[in-house]
Amino acid sequence: MRFSEIQKKEVIDARKGAFLGYVQDATIDIVSGKVEALHIGEGDKNIFFDSKDKDTKKVRLQDITTIGKDIVLVGKKEGNK
């Protein structure tokens, strides 16, 4: 999957059902070339995000449950293991 396919998707916390923001950027391990974290910003769905915004959160790749057609789910629902 290309990053451009993930960029601008809504990110939802599955535990709380809360909107966290939109995917803006990613942290990539330069040795392995693998994505380590996604940067989530609360801005609108504009293509000109400022990824240096202080409100940007990082979500580790292992915390992402599902990457769907329109959204990215973070965390597992209570009771699901």
C-alpha positions, -999 to +999 in steps of 0.1 A: +000+000+000+013+035-009+013+062+017-007+084-006-036+059-002-035+063+036-029+101+036-060+122+045-079+092+059-099+097+091-084+081+122-108+067+148-101+054+183-119+021+184-121+020+222-138+054+226-153+057+191-136+091+190-123+110+159-086+116+164-078+135+132-065+128+097-033+110+086-008+137+077+027+122+077+047+091+088+079+082+106+099+058+085+129+037+097+156+047+072+174+014+075+145-010+070+123+013+050+093+004+072+067+027+086+071+031+124+043+056+131+016+077+115+013+114+124-023+124+131-034+160+129-067+176+139-067+199+109-092+197+081-088+173+052-068+198+033-038+186+012-016+214+026-012+201+061+015+215+083+029+183+098+050+203+122+018+215+139+021+211+177-013+193+179+001+164+158+000+130+175+020+099+166+003+065+165+026+035+164+020+011+136+014-018+160-015+002+176-034+004+143-061-023+142-074-018+106-068+004+076-100+005+057-112+022+025-121+054+043-108+052+079-080+040+100-090+023+133-066+026+163-067+003+193-090-027+200-125-025+214-129-035+250-136-073+252-118-081+219-084-098+223 
